[in-house]
């Protein structure tokens, strides 16, 4: 795929801080207590699950890694740390492998 770059970002790169600009679910909204997340997942896909604008997640990732975009692929550890930053509880579900054997 030409023109498509996806960076897999590790959990050690994330240094999430609570800021006034972050939305913290659980304060009178209808966010479910536990969110099911299939990993790997992109920033674009996880943002609506967390009820946060994607640019907020990109901004947090860029602070810790120096680079992030909407198509950045998040691993399980990164999703858990982001969820913790937004005070959400997540249930991680691994996507099935392609089933290919070499």
N, C-alpha and C positions, 0 to 999 in steps of 0.2 A: 504494500500500500504506500504509494508515494504521497508525501506531504502529511502523513499522519505519524506523529511521534507521541509515544506514551511512556512516561517515566514512571517506573515503580519506585515508590518512596518508602524507605524503611522507618520503623518506629523510632529509632534513635535520633532521627533528624528533627522530630517534632518537639517543640518547646512551646506548649500552648499556655496562654495567659488569659485570665478573665479580663475583659474590657467592658466599658460601658456600652460599646457598640454591639456586643454580642447579645443575641436573644437567648434568654434562659427559659426554656420550656418548663412547664410545671407550675407556673404562676397564673392560674386561672384560665389556661387555654385547654384545648381538647387533645393534647399530645398523649398518645398511649403510653402506659408505664414501661412497656418493653417493646423495642422496635426490632423487627427481624431484618437483618442485613446479609445479603449474599455477597461474599467476597471471592475474588477481587472485584472492586467496584470503583467507578470513576467519581471524581468530585461532582460532576454534573448529575450523576445518579443518586449520590448520597445526600445532596443538599435538600431536596424536597422531603426525604425521609426524616431529616433532622429539623425541618421547617426553618431553614436558614437560607438566605440568598447565597448562591454559589460563590460570588465574589468574596464573601466573608471567609469562607473556607480557603479559597485560593490565597487570600491575604495572609491568613495564619500559616499556611504551608510555606508561602514565600518567605516569611520572616525566619522560619527555622531552616529551610533548605536553600534559600536563595533563588529558587525557581519553582513555579507551579502554574498549572493551567487547568482549564475545565476538563481536559481529557487525561489528567494525571491519575494513574491507577493507584488505589489505596489498598494496602494489605490489611490483614486482620488486626495487627497491633496498632496500626495508624487509626483505623476506624474506632477501636476501643478508646484510644487517647482523645480523639476528637469528641466522641460521645461523652467522655468524662468531662471534658472542657465545657460542654453544653449541658451538663448535668442530666444526661440521658442514660438509660439502661438499654443495652443492645443484646440481642441474641444473634450470634454469628453463625451463618450457614454457609458451608463451603460449596461452591458451584461444582457440579460433577465434572470430572476430567473428560477430555475429548474421546477417551476410550481407545486411542491409538496405541499400538504396541510396536516397538521397533526391534 
